Every structure is written in structure tokens, then in C-alpha cells.
Amino acid sequence: MDKIIFRGAQVLVDGQWTETDVRIAQGKIDAVGRGLDGGDVMRVEGLLLPGLIDEHIHGIAGHDTMDGAQAVLGMARQLVRHGVTSFLPTTMNAGIAPTRAALAGVRAAMCENAEGANIPGAHMEGPFLCEKYKGAQDARANLLPSAENFEKLTGEDVDIVRLVTLAPELPGAETFIRWATGRGIVCSAGHTDASYEQMERSVQWGVTQVTHLFNGMNPLHHRNPGVPGAALTLPGIACQVISDGIHLHPAAVHLALRAGHALLITDALQAADMPDGVYELGGQQVTVKEGVARIAAGNLAGSTLTLERAVANAARFADLPIEQVVPMASTRVADSLHLMDRGRIRAGLRADLCLLNDALETKMTVVGGKILFER
């Protein structure tokens, strides 16, 4: 079929539900409007959304970013079952050789991928992290932030890094953040013990996100608001939120979504879409029991969340209509990552679409105009 017209769904256009047609052609949204013709009509029922974007995910269905191209491709194929049309494979704290190998694998997957979620780049979570709030990261791999260290870690694949998580209080952070943002890399404060004042300065340097709000950082205190206080009050900061009811109490999700510029993520590991058992994350053994992943020391180690469930949970926890929550996993993420070709249902953009049923389960996923999943 040269052109497909989706008809019959409630379509999320500019934050509002409308019963309209969406015509796609040559991988892009060709037109949006009522009574479109000039294509083969496919009747669909449910909620038609911009494709979901997971900017922070380590693995799923037994696959892990650190395991190379085939693992990343496996992630891409699995993620379309959950309405995800774009994702950033996310690395763990590791030495130079394994980090380079992981990024080389991401690049290879980016070049080869045709039957899964799109891969616009990689997210490096570390190794410029604070040891105190390392979480499940291996602090032995920590380095001070610098362009030199970054180029050692990335080698020839420096250009595919789209997002980097770092502790902005570390020596050298200002110079690195200004260098990275000058190259178009988004900098996110995470695994950090920065003060509110240090966060204010880091925003001036170029930090625009906070990684998994409330997790891997100092706590919010009424006289010392720290990273969470800065994340929720400073303009220009987007806050990654894991809305699984485990990493954050539902009330904390409610606060984050109501007070801050939230971005929904999964921070999923290879145990997502898998049974309870023993898995690996960043070279550490992770035990998953009743869907909760922990390392031996008891620290939470990523999640088993999927992004369409994150959307449904967030809407319930924050008591918000679904049309206000969906952009937190699509439009806002695209904007924060400077991916201006996706994240909205608008003529001229990539035909990345997700169809949900009334229970907010994925019925269909369209990536670059191709139907890659249909329930």
C-alpha cells in the first residue's frame, strides 16, 4: 500500500482528542483531517497517539544494551509491543573497553534496524557519577567529567551519544557540560549530591534534565531542597520519572507530574517482560522478586516497567486525564532530546504512531510508516 489512512480512532492532536483521519505515506504523516482520501483506508478503534519514546532503558526481554548490536536489536523488536517507536539504549557505569563496545553495538543496531523501534542515539548513564548516590552503578568505573575522558570512552562513536547523565558537582563538570551541550548532547543531572545552588549553576552551564527524579540523589528537605527541589522549581529542567509505584510512591509521582516538567521513563533492565529470577545489570547480579529488581546490597536496580504501563500508572497516580500524560512519554521527550521530526501527530513528521485500547494496552505500533506490531 502506497498510502494508508487510519480512520475511526480518537486521535491526540495538539493535546486534544479528535475523531479525524491520519494519512501516512513514504514513512511520514502525509495529512491529518476528516474525510481524507487518496489511500487505502484502515479502520481502527481506540486511542491513536504519537509513538512513545523511552530515553532511559537498559534492557528488556533478556536483552541488555551492554551486550552489543544483536541485544539492542532485540530490544527494538520487543519495544514495539509496548507502543515504543523510539528509544535510547542506555549504558551502565563501565570501563573504557566495555563502554566503547556497547556504543559500537548501538551504532551497528542503528544502521541495521528496520523491524523495531527507531534508535536515534545512545544514553550514557555515567561514568561521571557521585559515589554516595551510585545506586546500582559500579562506582569503581567512576571518572571525573572531561572532554578527554568522554572521548576515551566513546572513541569513534562519540557522535551517537544524545544524552549523558552526570553529577554536576564534580570537578570539571562546568567545562564538560558546556563542551557537551555545544556538540548537541543533552546533559542530565543524576546520581548526584549537588546542592540547590550547584543545580542552579549547572542549569546556567547547560543541564536541562534530571535523571530518575528522587532516585540516585539527595533527598528533598525543607531547608536544603537539593537536587529534587531544584528539579521541581527551576525553569528549563525536565524531570525523568519512573512511575512504577516502586521507585516512587504514587504521591511522589503525583508531585512530580503536577509540579515539574515530567518525562516518563522505564529505566528497565533485561528482566522486563521476563519472569522473576536472577539477571544481570552492569556486571552485577540482580534478583527480581514480584517484579522488583535489587542487587545483593538491596539497592533497586532498574525496573521491569514498560512505557505504556508507565503512562497508565502516571495518569492514575496523579489523577490526570490521559491526554495530559501521553506527551510526557512522547512530545516532551522528543522536544527535550531535540528530535523535532517526531513526538506529534502532524503532517510532515515521522509516521510513528501508537494505538491503545480502552484499557491503555498497545493494539498497534507504527514506526516510520510501517506497522510493526498489531495485537
C-alpha atoms as a printed R data frame, in Angstrom:
    type eleno elety resid chain resno       x       y      z
1   ATOM     1    CA   MET     A     1   0.000   0.000  0.000
2   ATOM     2    CA   ASP     A     2   1.486   3.355 -1.021
3   ATOM     3    CA   LYS     A     3  -0.704   5.371  1.330
4   ATOM     4    CA   ILE     A     4  -2.667   4.274  4.411
5   ATOM     5    CA   ILE     A     5  -5.479   6.219  6.008
6   ATOM     6    CA   PHE     A     6  -6.210   5.383  9.642
7   ATOM     7    CA   ARG     A     7  -9.881   6.085 10.348
8   ATOM     8    CA   GLY     A     8 -12.168   5.625 13.345
9   ATOM     9    CA   ALA     A     9  -9.835   6.261 16.286
10  ATOM    10    CA   GLN     A    10  -9.763   9.129 18.735
11  ATOM    11    CA   VAL     A    11  -6.579  10.921 17.678
12  ATOM    12    CA   LEU     A    12  -4.440  13.018 20.015
13  ATOM    13    CA   VAL     A    13  -3.702  16.212 18.099
14  ATOM    14    CA   ASP     A    14  -2.198  19.204 19.914
15  ATOM    15    CA   GLY     A    15  -3.303  17.864 23.292
16  ATOM    16    CA   GLN     A    16  -6.929  17.239 22.331
17  ATOM    17    CA   TRP     A    17  -8.843  14.141 21.296
18  ATOM    18    CA   THR     A    18 -10.493  14.428 17.910
19  ATOM    19    CA   GLU     A    19 -12.076  11.896 15.581
20  ATOM    20    CA   THR     A    20 -10.065  12.512 12.466
21  ATOM    21    CA   ASP     A    21  -8.171  10.653  9.773
22  ATOM    22    CA   VAL     A    22  -4.405  10.256  9.637
23  ATOM    23    CA   ARG     A    23  -2.850   9.521  6.253
24  ATOM    24    CA   ILE     A    24   0.703   8.188  6.059
25  ATOM    25    CA   ALA     A    25   2.954   7.891  3.038
26  ATOM    26    CA   GLN     A    26   6.656   7.220  2.500
27  ATOM    27    CA   GLY     A    27   7.306   6.892  6.217
28  ATOM    28    CA   LYS     A    28   5.752  10.225  7.172
29  ATOM    29    CA   ILE     A    29   2.417  11.639  8.242
30  ATOM    30    CA   ASP     A    30   1.047  12.918  4.957
31  ATOM    31    CA   ALA     A    31  -2.131  14.613  6.216
32  ATOM    32    CA   VAL     A    32  -4.431  14.907  9.227
33  ATOM    33    CA   GLY     A    33  -8.097  15.776  8.714
34  ATOM    34    CA   ARG     A    34 -11.615  14.488  8.315
35  ATOM    35    CA   GLY     A    35 -12.700  12.570  5.231
36  ATOM    36    CA   LEU     A    36  -9.258  12.095  3.722
37  ATOM    37    CA   ASP     A    37  -8.971  10.089  0.531
38  ATOM    38    CA   GLY     A    38  -6.145   9.072 -1.776
39  ATOM    39    CA   GLY     A    39  -5.141   5.965  0.147
40  ATOM    40    CA   ASP     A    40  -6.221   2.583  1.476
41  ATOM    41    CA   VAL     A    41  -8.495   3.052  4.491
42  ATOM    42    CA   MET     A    42  -7.697   1.031  7.619
43  ATOM    43    CA   ARG     A    43 -10.438   1.245 10.219
44  ATOM    44    CA   VAL     A    44  -9.138   1.252 13.776
45  ATOM    45    CA   GLU     A    45 -10.709   1.707 17.191
46  ATOM    46    CA   GLY     A    46  -9.095   3.148 20.281
47  ATOM    47    CA   LEU     A    47  -6.717   5.981 21.078
48  ATOM    48    CA   LEU     A    48  -4.219   6.947 18.403
49  ATOM    49    CA   LEU     A    49  -1.160   8.666 19.906
50  ATOM    50    CA   PRO     A    50   2.257   9.855 18.860
51  ATOM    51    CA   GLY     A    51   4.649   6.930 19.287
52  ATOM    52    CA   LEU     A    52   6.095   6.609 22.788
53  ATOM    53    CA   ILE     A    53   9.783   7.447 23.343
54  ATOM    54    CA   ASP     A    54  11.859   5.808 26.099
55  ATOM    55    CA   GLU     A    55  15.053   7.790 26.611
56  ATOM    56    CA   HIS     A    56  16.264   5.718 29.577
57  ATOM    57    CA   ILE     A    57  16.156   1.948 29.170
58  ATOM    58    CA   HIS     A    58  18.919  -0.595 29.774
59  ATOM    59    CA   GLY     A    59  17.188  -3.712 28.532
60  ATOM    60    CA   ILE     A    60  14.072  -5.821 28.063
61  ATOM    61    CA   ALA     A    61  13.105  -9.433 27.304
62  ATOM    62    CA   GLY     A    62  16.528 -10.802 28.222
63  ATOM    63    CA   HIS     A    63  18.431  -8.218 26.164
64  ATOM    64    CA   ASP     A    64  20.857  -5.606 27.543
65  ATOM    65    CA   THR     A    65  22.443  -2.568 25.899
66  ATOM    66    CA   MET     A    66  25.897  -3.585 27.124
67  ATOM    67    CA   ASP     A    67  25.696  -6.894 25.206
68  ATOM    68    CA   GLY     A    68  26.085  -5.481 21.705
69  ATOM    69    CA   ALA     A    69  24.180  -4.925 18.484
70  ATOM    70    CA   GLN     A    70  22.044  -8.074 18.474
71  ATOM    71    CA   ALA     A    71  20.866  -7.369 22.020
72  ATOM    72    CA   VAL     A    72  19.951  -3.787 21.094
73  ATOM    73    CA   LEU     A    73  18.085  -5.048 18.024
74  ATOM    74    CA   GLY     A    74  16.244  -7.497 20.274
75  ATOM    75    CA   MET     A    75  15.235  -4.583 22.476
76  ATOM    76    CA   ALA     A    76  13.986  -2.663 19.437
77  ATOM    77    CA   ARG     A    77  11.820  -5.571 18.285
78  ATOM    78    CA   GLN     A    78  10.327  -6.101 21.739
79  ATOM    79    CA   LEU     A    79   9.636  -2.455 22.489
80  ATOM    80    CA   VAL     A    80   7.161  -2.025 19.636
81  ATOM    81    CA   ARG     A    81   4.886  -4.428 21.547
82  ATOM    82    CA   HIS     A    82   4.596  -1.655 24.120
83  ATOM    83    CA   GLY     A    83   3.902   1.276 21.811
84  ATOM    84    CA   VAL     A    84   7.514   2.492 21.852
85  ATOM    85    CA   THR     A    85   8.624   3.865 18.484
86  ATOM    86    CA   SER     A    86  11.958   5.423 19.566
87  ATOM    87    CA   PHE     A    87  14.393   4.673 22.386
88  ATOM    88    CA   LEU     A    88  17.866   5.460 23.614
89  ATOM    89    CA   PRO     A    89  19.725   2.250 24.581
90  ATOM    90    CA   THR     A    90  21.285   3.176 27.914
91  ATOM    91    CA   THR     A    91  24.746   2.161 29.094
92  ATOM    92    CA   MET     A    92  25.868   1.421 32.639
93  ATOM    93    CA   ASN     A    93  28.948   2.588 34.534
94  ATOM    94    CA   ALA     A    94  31.771   0.600 32.961
95  ATOM    95    CA   GLY     A    95  35.386   0.887 31.891
96  ATOM    96    CA   ILE     A    96  36.628   2.229 28.587
97  ATOM    97    CA   ALA     A    97  36.644  -1.064 26.677
98  ATOM    98    CA   PRO     A    98  33.112  -2.254 27.589
99  ATOM    99    CA   THR     A    99  31.662   1.237 27.116
100 ATOM   100    CA   ARG     A   100  33.234   1.535 23.672
101 ATOM   101    CA   ALA     A   101  31.971  -1.938 22.762
102 ATOM   102    CA   ALA     A   102  28.438  -1.080 23.905
103 ATOM   103    CA   LEU     A   103  28.351   2.154 21.899
104 ATOM   104    CA   ALA     A   104  29.729   0.384 18.846
105 ATOM   105    CA   GLY     A   105  26.893  -2.105 19.234
106 ATOM   106    CA   VAL     A   106  24.338   0.705 19.430
107 ATOM   107    CA   ARG     A   107  25.738   2.253 16.238
108 ATOM   108    CA   ALA     A   108  25.596  -1.093 14.429
109 ATOM   109    CA   ALA     A   109  21.988  -1.551 15.543
110 ATOM   110    CA   MET     A   110  21.132   1.986 14.373
111 ATOM   111    CA   CYS     A   111  22.496   1.131 10.917
112 ATOM   112    CA   GLU     A   112  20.769  -2.261 10.686
113 ATOM   113    CA   ASN     A   113  17.456  -1.717 12.450
114 ATOM   114    CA   ALA     A   114  14.394  -1.957 10.224
115 ATOM   115    CA   GLU     A   115  11.870  -4.049 12.142
116 ATOM   116    CA   GLY     A   116  11.801  -2.399 15.546
117 ATOM   117    CA   ALA     A   117  11.659   0.873 17.414
118 ATOM   118    CA   ASN     A   118  13.878   3.593 15.958
119 ATOM   119    CA   ILE     A   119  17.226   4.300 17.661
120 ATOM   120    CA   PRO     A   120  18.163   7.995 17.396
121 ATOM   121    CA   GLY     A   121  21.237   7.597 19.621
122 ATOM   122    CA   ALA     A   122  22.503   6.367 22.969
123 ATOM   123    CA   HIS     A   123  22.144   7.469 26.580
124 ATOM   124    CA   MET     A   124  25.293   7.189 28.697
125 ATOM   125    CA   GLU     A   125  24.366   6.872 32.374
126 ATOM   126    CA   GLY     A   126  27.816   7.525 33.795
127 ATOM   127    CA   PRO     A   127  30.649   7.208 34.496
128 ATOM   128    CA   PHE     A   128  30.732  10.826 35.719
129 ATOM   129    CA   LEU     A   129  28.755   9.956 38.851
130 ATOM   130    CA   CYS     A   130  28.811  10.644 42.599
131 ATOM   131    CA   GLU     A   131  29.834   7.602 44.623
132 ATOM   132    CA   LYS     A   132  27.475   8.427 47.501
133 ATOM   133    CA   TYR     A   133  24.424   8.068 45.266
134 ATOM   134    CA   LYS     A   134  25.734   5.390 42.916
135 ATOM   135    CA   GLY     A   135  22.591   3.254 43.319
136 ATOM   136    CA   ALA     A   136  23.124   0.050 41.337
137 ATOM   137    CA   GLN     A   137  26.015   1.552 39.365
138 ATOM   138    CA   ASP     A   138  29.560   0.222 39.801
139 ATOM   139    CA   ALA     A   139  31.441   3.131 41.414
140 ATOM   140    CA   ARG     A   140  34.806   1.547 40.540
141 ATOM   141    CA   ALA     A   141  34.286   2.822 37.000
142 ATOM   142    CA   ASN     A   142  33.624   6.422 38.073
143 ATOM   143    CA   LEU     A   143  35.626   9.137 36.325
144 ATOM   144    CA   LEU     A   144  35.728  12.913 36.545
145 ATOM   145    CA   PRO     A   145  33.873  14.653 33.734
146 ATOM   146    CA   SER     A   146  36.062  15.955 30.921
147 ATOM   147    CA   ALA     A   147  36.026  16.006 27.154
148 ATOM   148    CA   GLU     A   148  39.192  13.905 27.186
149 ATOM   149    CA   ASN     A   149  37.646  11.163 29.335
150 ATOM   150    CA   PHE     A   150  34.447  11.259 27.296
151 ATOM   151    CA   GLU     A   151  36.314  10.802 24.028
152 ATOM   152    CA   LYS     A   152  38.299   7.919 25.525
153 ATOM   153    CA   LEU     A   153  35.030   6.236 26.487
154 ATOM   154    CA   THR     A   154  33.248   6.835 23.196
155 ATOM   155    CA   GLY     A   155  36.020   6.573 20.600
156 ATOM   156    CA   GLU     A   156  34.675   6.753 17.064
157 ATOM   157    CA   ASP     A   157  31.092   6.635 18.331
158 ATOM   158    CA   VAL     A   158  31.092   9.949 20.178
159 ATOM   159    CA   ASP     A   159  28.562  11.344 17.699
160 ATOM   160    CA   ILE     A   160  25.809   8.854 18.566
161 ATOM   161    CA   VAL     A   161  25.590   9.911 22.233
162 ATOM   162    CA   ARG     A   162  22.445  12.009 22.540
163 ATOM   163    CA   LEU     A   163  22.060  12.086 26.346
164 ATOM   164    CA   VAL     A   164  24.543  11.803 29.207
165 ATOM   165    CA   THR     A   165  23.805  11.535 32.937
166 ATOM   166    CA   LEU     A   166  26.378  13.078 35.270
167 ATOM   167    CA   ALA     A   167  26.834  14.595 38.734
168 ATOM   168    CA   PRO     A   168  27.236  18.352 38.115
169 ATOM   169    CA   GLU     A   169  29.013  18.984 41.432
170 ATOM   170    CA   LEU     A   170  32.104  17.030 40.323
171 ATOM   171    CA   PRO     A   171  35.328  18.881 39.464
172 ATOM   172    CA   GLY     A   172  35.419  19.683 35.759
173 ATOM   173    CA   ALA     A   173  31.645  19.477 35.329
174 ATOM   174    CA   GLU     A   174  31.157  23.046 34.119
175 ATOM   175    CA   THR     A   175  33.742  22.754 31.361
176 ATOM   176    CA   PHE     A   176  32.426  19.358 30.287
177 ATOM   177    CA   ILE     A   177  28.755  20.389 30.291
178 ATOM   178    CA   ARG     A   178  29.479  23.461 28.191
179 ATOM   179    CA   TRP     A   179  31.562  21.323 25.786
180 ATOM   180    CA   ALA     A   180  28.921  18.569 25.544
181 ATOM   181    CA   THR     A   181  25.953  20.861 25.044
182 ATOM   182    CA   GLY     A   182  27.941  22.688 22.383
183 ATOM   183    CA   ARG     A   183  28.041  19.383 20.496
184 ATOM   184    CA   GLY     A   184  24.269  18.884 20.860
185 ATOM   185    CA   ILE     A   185  24.485  16.363 23.711
186 ATOM   186    CA   VAL     A   186  21.744  16.720 26.323
187 ATOM   187    CA   CYS     A   187  23.133  16.765 29.878
188 ATOM   188    CA   SER     A   188  21.085  15.374 32.761
189 ATOM   189    CA   ALA     A   189  21.922  15.629 36.468
190 ATOM   190    CA   GLY     A   190  21.791  12.215 38.108
191 ATOM   191    CA   HIS     A   191  23.479  10.021 40.723
192 ATOM   192    CA   THR     A   192  24.343  13.326 42.342
193 ATOM   193    CA   ASP     A   193  24.697  15.078 45.698
194 ATOM   194    CA   ALA     A   194  24.516  18.584 44.224
195 ATOM   195    CA   SER     A   195  23.086  21.373 46.334
196 ATOM   196    CA   TYR     A   196  20.247  23.562 45.122
197 ATOM   197    CA   GLU     A   197  22.774  26.308 44.373
198 ATOM   198    CA   GLN     A   198  25.003  23.921 42.417
199 ATOM   199    CA   MET     A   199  21.978  22.846 40.405
200 ATOM   200    CA   GLU     A   200  21.172  26.493 39.666
201 ATOM   201    CA   ARG     A   201  24.674  26.942 38.268
202 ATOM   202    CA   SER     A   202  24.534  23.698 36.298
203 ATOM   203    CA   VAL     A   203  21.381  24.882 34.539
204 ATOM   204    CA   GLN     A   204  23.270  28.013 33.509
205 ATOM   205    CA   TRP     A   205  26.022  25.758 32.108
206 ATOM   206    CA   GLY     A   206  23.513  23.750 30.066
207 ATOM   207    CA   VAL     A   207  21.923  20.976 32.172
208 ATOM   208    CA   THR     A   208  18.318  20.522 31.022
209 ATOM   209    CA   GLN     A   209  17.228  17.233 32.656
210 ATOM   210    CA   VAL     A   210  17.301  15.388 35.957
211 ATOM   211    CA   THR     A   211  17.691  11.608 35.790
212 ATOM   212    CA   HIS     A   212  15.057   9.469 37.589
213 ATOM   213    CA   LEU     A   213  13.832  12.180 39.971
214 ATOM   214    CA   PHE     A   214  14.141  11.352 43.715
215 ATOM   215    CA   ASN     A   215  16.227   8.229 42.933
216 ATOM   216    CA   GLY     A   216  20.029   8.385 42.994
217 ATOM   217    CA   MET     A   217  20.203  11.816 44.608
218 ATOM   218    CA   ASN     A   218  19.972  13.657 47.915
219 ATOM   219    CA   PRO     A   219  16.506  13.890 49.494
220 ATOM   220    CA   LEU     A   220  14.198  16.882 49.438
221 ATOM   221    CA   HIS     A   221  14.417  18.823 52.717
222 ATOM   222    CA   HIS     A   222  12.540  21.998 53.546
223 ATOM   223    CA   ARG     A   223  15.744  23.866 54.469
224 ATOM   224    CA   ASN     A   224  18.015  22.089 51.999
225 ATOM   225    CA   PRO     A   225  15.978  21.359 48.837
226 ATOM   226    CA   GLY     A   226  18.938  19.856 46.968
227 ATOM   227    CA   VAL     A   227  18.504  18.254 43.560
228 ATOM   228    CA   PRO     A   228  14.783  17.418 43.898
229 ATOM   229    CA   GLY     A   229  13.914  20.952 44.961
230 ATOM   230    CA   ALA     A   230  15.838  22.364 42.026
231 ATOM   231    CA   ALA     A   231  14.292  19.874 39.627
232 ATOM   232    CA   LEU     A   232  10.766  20.819 40.644
233 ATOM   233    CA   THR     A   233  11.222  24.583 40.720
234 ATOM   234    CA   LEU     A   234  13.933  25.745 38.317
235 ATOM   235    CA   PRO     A   235  12.765  26.725 34.825
236 ATOM   236    CA   GLY     A   236  14.266  24.788 31.953
237 ATOM   237    CA   ILE     A   237  14.574  21.460 33.798
238 ATOM   238    CA   ALA     A   238  12.767  18.307 32.663
239 ATOM   239    CA   CYS     A   239  12.488  15.506 35.237
240 ATOM   240    CA   GLN     A   240  12.663  11.824 34.357
241 ATOM   241    CA   VAL     A   241  10.073   9.912 36.401
242 ATOM   242    CA   ILE     A   242   9.762   6.143 36.951
243 ATOM   243    CA   SER     A   243   6.043   5.667 37.615
244 ATOM   244    CA   ASP     A   244   6.062   2.017 38.668
245 ATOM   245    CA   GLY     A   245   4.869   2.573 42.247
246 ATOM   246    CA   ILE     A   246   8.144   1.033 43.458
247 ATOM   247    CA   HIS     A   247  10.856   3.570 42.734
248 ATOM   248    CA   LEU     A   248   8.444   6.312 43.744
249 ATOM   249    CA   HIS     A   249   5.399   6.322 45.992
250 ATOM   250    CA   PRO     A   250   2.311   7.277 43.959
251 ATOM   251    CA   ALA     A   251   2.186  10.559 45.904
252 ATOM   252    CA   ALA     A   252   5.729  11.375 44.759
253 ATOM   253    CA   VAL     A   253   4.694  10.694 41.160
254 ATOM   254    CA   HIS     A   254   1.699  12.958 41.708
255 ATOM   255    CA   LEU     A   255   4.002  15.712 42.997
256 ATOM   256    CA   ALA     A   256   6.469  15.306 40.138
257 ATOM   257    CA   LEU     A   257   3.820  15.386 37.424
258 ATOM   258    CA   ARG     A   258   1.942  18.307 38.930
259 ATOM   259    CA   ALA     A   259   4.929  20.434 39.916
260 ATOM   260    CA   GLY     A   260   7.598  19.658 37.360
261 ATOM   261    CA   HIS     A   261   8.138  19.203 33.652
262 ATOM   262    CA   ALA     A   262   7.961  15.413 33.778
263 ATOM   263    CA   LEU     A   263   9.330  12.896 31.287
264 ATOM   264    CA   LEU     A   264   8.193   9.307 31.790
265 ATOM   265    CA   ILE     A   265  10.904   6.647 31.530
266 ATOM   266    CA   THR     A   266  11.153   2.962 32.403
267 ATOM   267    CA   ASP     A   267  14.824   2.536 33.434
268 ATOM   268    CA   ALA     A   268  14.023  -1.089 32.564
269 ATOM   269    CA   LEU     A   269  16.569  -3.881 32.685
270 ATOM   270    CA   GLN     A   270  16.662  -7.188 30.818
271 ATOM   271    CA   ALA     A   271  14.154  -8.674 33.284
272 ATOM   272    CA   ALA     A   272  11.308  -6.568 31.848
273 ATOM   273    CA   ASP     A   273   8.821  -8.860 30.080
274 ATOM   274    CA   MET     A   274  10.520 -11.806 31.809
275 ATOM   275    CA   PRO     A   275   9.596 -13.955 34.845
276 ATOM   276    CA   ASP     A   276  11.051 -13.395 38.302
277 ATOM   277    CA   GLY     A   277  14.579 -14.727 38.631
278 ATOM   278    CA   VAL     A   278  18.245 -13.779 38.596
279 ATOM   279    CA   TYR     A   279  19.504 -11.362 35.953
280 ATOM   280    CA   GLU     A   280  22.461  -9.068 35.341
281 ATOM   281    CA   LEU     A   281  22.848  -5.301 35.151
282 ATOM   282    CA   GLY     A   282  26.202  -3.634 34.643
283 ATOM   283    CA   GLY     A   283  28.079  -6.776 35.627
284 ATOM   284    CA   GLN     A   284  26.162  -7.147 38.888
285 ATOM   285    CA   GLN     A   285  23.734  -9.903 39.781
286 ATOM   286    CA   VAL     A   286  20.163  -8.690 40.096
287 ATOM   287    CA   THR     A   287  17.373 -10.641 41.747
288 ATOM   288    CA   VAL     A   288  13.840  -9.948 40.590
289 ATOM   289    CA   LYS     A   289  11.072 -10.910 43.013
290 ATOM   290    CA   GLU     A   290   7.452  -9.966 42.356
291 ATOM   291    CA   GLY     A   291   8.680  -7.657 39.623
292 ATOM   292    CA   VAL     A   292  11.067  -5.712 41.890
293 ATOM   293    CA   ALA     A   293  14.758  -5.775 40.897
294 ATOM   294    CA   ARG     A   294  17.511  -5.424 43.514
295 ATOM   295    CA   ILE     A   295  21.248  -6.024 43.698
296 ATOM   296    CA   ALA     A   296  22.709  -8.033 46.618
297 ATOM   297    CA   ALA     A   297  23.165  -4.863 48.717
298 ATOM   298    CA   GLY     A   298  19.427  -4.232 48.483
299 ATOM   299    CA   ASN     A   299  19.560  -1.231 46.126
300 ATOM   300    CA   LEU     A   300  16.880  -1.003 43.478
301 ATOM   301    CA   ALA     A   301  18.419  -1.955 40.128
302 ATOM   302    CA   GLY     A   302  16.311  -0.591 37.325
303 ATOM   303    CA   SER     A   303  12.710  -1.628 36.783
304 ATOM   304    CA   THR     A   304  10.565  -4.162 34.978
305 ATOM   305    CA   LEU     A   305   8.241  -1.384 33.816
306 ATOM   306    CA   THR     A   306   7.080  -0.856 30.234
307 ATOM   307    CA   LEU     A   307   6.279   2.589 28.905
308 ATOM   308    CA   GLU     A   308   2.578   2.211 28.144
309 ATOM   309    CA   ARG     A   309   2.131   0.954 31.724
310 ATOM   310    CA   ALA     A   310   4.136   3.941 32.941
311 ATOM   311    CA   VAL     A   311   1.657   6.218 31.170
312 ATOM   312    CA   ALA     A   312  -1.354   4.434 32.651
313 ATOM   313    CA   ASN     A   313   0.163   4.417 36.146
314 ATOM   314    CA   ALA     A   314   1.098   8.092 35.977
315 ATOM   315    CA   ALA     A   315  -2.395   9.115 34.940
316 ATOM   316    CA   ARG     A   316  -3.845   7.149 37.843
317 ATOM   317    CA   PHE     A   317  -1.293   8.269 40.444
318 ATOM   318    CA   ALA     A   318  -1.563  11.963 39.523
319 ATOM   319    CA   ASP     A   319  -5.303  11.877 38.767
320 ATOM   320    CA   LEU     A   320  -4.710  13.414 35.349
321 ATOM   321    CA   PRO     A   321  -6.534  12.766 32.067
322 ATOM   322    CA   ILE     A   322  -4.593  10.516 29.766
323 ATOM   323    CA   GLU     A   323  -4.226  13.235 27.128
324 ATOM   324    CA   GLN     A   324  -2.176  15.280 29.601
325 ATOM   325    CA   VAL     A   325   0.094  12.345 30.450
326 ATOM   326    CA   VAL     A   326   0.818  10.943 26.969
327 ATOM   327    CA   PRO     A   327   3.012  13.943 25.987
328 ATOM   328    CA   MET     A   328   5.256  13.136 28.964
329 ATOM   329    CA   ALA     A   329   6.219   9.934 27.129
330 ATOM   330    CA   SER     A   330   6.234  11.352 23.616
331 ATOM   331    CA   THR     A   331   6.111  15.061 22.762
332 ATOM   332    CA   ARG     A   332   8.078  16.353 25.757
333 ATOM   333    CA   VAL     A   333  10.730  13.677 25.383
334 ATOM   334    CA   ALA     A   334  11.182  14.441 21.696
335 ATOM   335    CA   ASP     A   335  11.468  18.147 22.439
336 ATOM   336    CA   SER     A   336  13.932  17.622 25.286
337 ATOM   337    CA   LEU     A   337  16.140  15.479 23.033
338 ATOM   338    CA   HIS     A   338  15.828  17.922 20.106
339 ATOM   339    CA   LEU     A   339  14.118  15.262 17.992
340 ATOM   340    CA   MET     A   340  11.963  17.664 16.034
341 ATOM   341    CA   ASP     A   341  10.863  15.083 13.440
342 ATOM   342    CA   ARG     A   342   8.685  13.101 15.867
343 ATOM   343    CA   GLY     A   343   6.587  13.266 19.027
344 ATOM   344    CA   ARG     A   344   3.424  14.746 17.490
345 ATOM   345    CA   ILE     A   345   0.721  13.739 15.060
346 ATOM   346    CA   ARG     A   346   1.335  16.430 12.499
347 ATOM   347    CA   ALA     A   347   1.787  16.469  8.738
348 ATOM   348    CA   GLY     A   348   5.430  16.267  7.692
349 ATOM   349    CA   LEU     A   349   6.682  14.401 10.769
350 ATOM   350    CA   ARG     A   350   7.722  10.738 11.031
351 ATOM   351    CA   ALA     A   351   4.791   8.337 10.933
352 ATOM   352    CA   ASP     A   352   5.479   6.997 14.432
353 ATOM   353    CA   LEU     A   353   2.148   6.061 15.986
354 ATOM   354    CA   CYS     A   354   0.759   4.016 18.845
355 ATOM   355    CA   LEU     A   355  -2.813   2.741 19.105
356 ATOM   356    CA   LEU     A   356  -4.096   1.931 22.612
357 ATOM   357    CA   ASN     A   357  -7.345   0.240 23.621
358 ATOM   358    CA   ASP     A   358  -9.625   1.468 26.399
359 ATOM   359    CA   ALA     A   359  -7.520  -0.414 28.967
360 ATOM   360    CA   LEU     A   360  -4.452   1.524 27.696
361 ATOM   361    CA   GLU     A   361  -2.871  -1.628 26.249
362 ATOM   362    CA   THR     A   362  -0.988  -1.434 22.963
363 ATOM   363    CA   LYS     A   363  -3.078  -2.561 19.979
364 ATOM   364    CA   MET     A   364  -0.819  -1.372 17.174
365 ATOM   365    CA   THR     A   365   2.569   0.288 16.709
366 ATOM   366    CA   VAL     A   366   3.646   2.079 13.544
367 ATOM   367    CA   VAL     A   367   7.318   3.020 13.096
368 ATOM   368    CA   GLY     A   368   8.338   5.123 10.106
369 ATOM   369    CA   GLY     A   369   5.073   4.287  8.392
370 ATOM   370    CA   LYS     A   370   5.396   0.503  8.888
371 ATOM   371    CA   ILE     A   371   3.004  -1.465 11.064
372 ATOM   372    CA   LEU     A   372   5.457  -3.430 13.197
373 ATOM   373    CA   PHE     A   373   3.081  -4.696 15.846
374 ATOM   374    CA   GLU     A   374  -0.626  -5.485 15.799
375 ATOM   375    CA   ARG     A   375  -2.407  -7.242 18.625
